[in-house]
Each structure stands twice: as structure tokens, then as C-alpha cells.
Amino acid sequence: MTLTAVAAIGLPLWVLYVIGQPQEIERRPAACAKALKSIGWKPPAHLDEEACTEIESNIFATAWTGTFHMPRADVRDWLTGLPSRQEGPPVLSGESVPQTFFFVPPSAGRIDTVEVSVTWRGEADAVISFKTYNG
């Protein structure tokens, strides 16, 4: 009975305390290879012009965002080789408009979803952008 009363009073007070805390977010540059490994993915063999950010907060697990270039010819194999729970392989068009895919990485629990966007740049280059989302 006492445990129930403590839980009934303590839990709402704890939730109010957490909600009332100021949100502290720190963004810092990071290597894209480190970000991808944190997601549970192997970085592409040829990674160029990378610009990634590690985002830490007192209210959510570490998040990542970034952009890098890779050879266009390697994109399909890299995407289909990503360990994730996704319905079928990503279908890439030959158009230069961004194509977006969502993955549930093996690091589920820390990172719930990764949004990956692919944009073709010329005949040989692809720009990959990604964002992680934590539930």
C-alpha cells in the first residue's frame, strides 16, 4: 500500500521535474565514420566532403546529422548493405531530385529511425544526407 502511494505521488512529481528542466543541447562537429558506426552502420569505402554533427542533450540520447559525398556507382550496394529493418531494398531513380529512405538501425533503443536522403550530382557523384531520430 505504501509503495503504491509513493509511486502515485512520486512518479508525477518526477515527470514534472524532468519537464521543468531547461533543455541543454550541445552540437559539435564529428567524423561521419564515427556517426555511421554509432548508428550501427559501416561507412562507405569512399567517403568525401563530409560534414557531420553530434548532438547531445540532457533529455534525449545522442543524435547525429550529416552530409557526405560518395561515388554514385557505390550508393545502391551501400544502402542495401545497411543492417536495418526496412521493407525491401531502396529503389533509386536516375533523377537528380533527392530521394528519401527511412531505416530502423540495429542500434534501436538509442536511435529509433534514420532518414537518409540521396541526391545525384553529375554522372559520378552522390550526396548522402542523414538525420537520426530518437523516440
C-alpha positions in Angstrom: 0.0 0.0 0.0 2.8 2.4 0.9 4.7 1.6 -2.3 1.6 2.3 -4.4 1.1 5.7 -2.6 4.8 6.6 -3.2 4.5 5.6 -6.9 1.3 7.5 -7.3 2.7 10.7 -5.9 6.4 10.3 -6.8 6.0 9.5 -10.5 4.0 12.6 -11.4 6.4 14.8 -9.4 9.4 13.2 -11.1 7.8 13.8 -14.6 7.1 17.5 -13.7 10.7 17.8 -12.5 12.1 16.4 -15.8 9.7 18.6 -17.9 10.7 21.6 -15.9 14.4 21.2 -16.5 16.0 23.5 -19.1 16.9 21.7 -22.3 20.6 21.7 -22.8 21.7 20.8 -26.3 25.3 20.7 -27.5 26.3 20.4 -31.1 29.8 19.5 -32.2 31.5 18.5 -35.4 32.2 14.8 -35.7 33.6 12.4 -38.2 30.9 10.9 -40.4 32.5 7.5 -40.0 32.1 7.8 -36.2 28.4 8.8 -36.7 27.7 5.9 -39.0 29.4 3.4 -36.7 27.3 4.8 -33.8 24.2 4.1 -35.8 25.5 0.5 -36.3 26.4 1.0 -40.0 29.6 0.5 -41.9 30.8 3.7 -43.6 31.1 3.6 -47.3 34.6 2.7 -48.7 35.0 6.1 -50.4 33.7 9.0 -48.2 34.4 12.5 -49.2 33.5 16.1 -48.4 32.0 15.1 -45.0 30.2 17.4 -42.6 28.6 15.6 -39.7 27.4 16.8 -36.3 26.9 15.0 -33.0 24.0 16.3 -31.0 23.9 15.7 -27.2 21.1 16.7 -24.9 20.1 16.2 -21.3 16.7 15.0 -22.4 17.4 12.5 -25.3 20.1 10.1 -26.4 22.9 11.3 -28.7 21.6 12.2 -32.2 23.5 12.6 -35.4 23.1 14.6 -38.6 25.4 14.9 -41.6 26.2 15.0 -45.3 28.9 13.4 -47.3 29.8 12.6 -50.9 30.4 9.1 -52.3 30.7 7.6 -55.8 27.4 7.3 -57.4 28.2 3.7 -58.5 28.5 2.6 -54.9 25.3 4.0 -53.5 22.9 1.2 -54.2 25.2 -1.5 -52.8 25.9 0.6 -49.7 22.2 1.3 -49.0 21.2 -2.3 -49.5 24.0 -3.5 -47.3 22.9 -1.4 -44.3 21.8 -3.6 -41.4 18.2 -2.4 -40.6 14.7 -3.4 -40.5 13.3 -1.9 -43.7 10.8 -3.2 -46.2 12.8 -4.3 -49.2 15.8 -2.7 -50.8 15.7 1.0 -51.6 14.7 1.8 -55.2 16.8 4.6 -56.6 15.7 6.6 -59.6 18.2 8.2 -62.0 16.7 11.7 -61.4 18.6 14.5 -59.6 15.8 15.1 -57.1 16.5 14.0 -53.6 15.2 10.5 -52.7 14.5 9.8 -49.1 14.5 6.5 -47.3 13.8 5.6 -43.7 15.7 2.9 -41.8 15.4 1.3 -38.3 19.0 0.7 -37.4 20.4 -2.1 -35.2 21.0 0.4 -32.5 17.3 0.6 -31.9 16.6 1.9 -28.4 19.3 4.6 -28.7 18.3 5.6 -32.3 14.8 4.8 -33.5 14.9 5.9 -37.1 17.4 7.2 -39.6 16.3 9.3 -42.5 18.7 9.0 -45.5 18.4 11.3 -48.5 20.3 10.6 -51.7 20.9 13.3 -54.4 22.8 12.6 -57.6 25.4 15.2 -58.5 26.6 14.6 -62.1 27.4 11.2 -63.5 29.9 10.1 -60.8 28.9 11.8 -57.5 26.2 11.3 -55.0 25.4 13.4 -51.9 24.2 11.4 -48.9 22.4 13.3 -46.1 21.2 11.7 -42.9 19.4 12.5 -39.6 18.8 10.3 -36.7 15.6 10.4 -34.6 15.3 9.2 -31.1 11.8 8.2 -29.7 
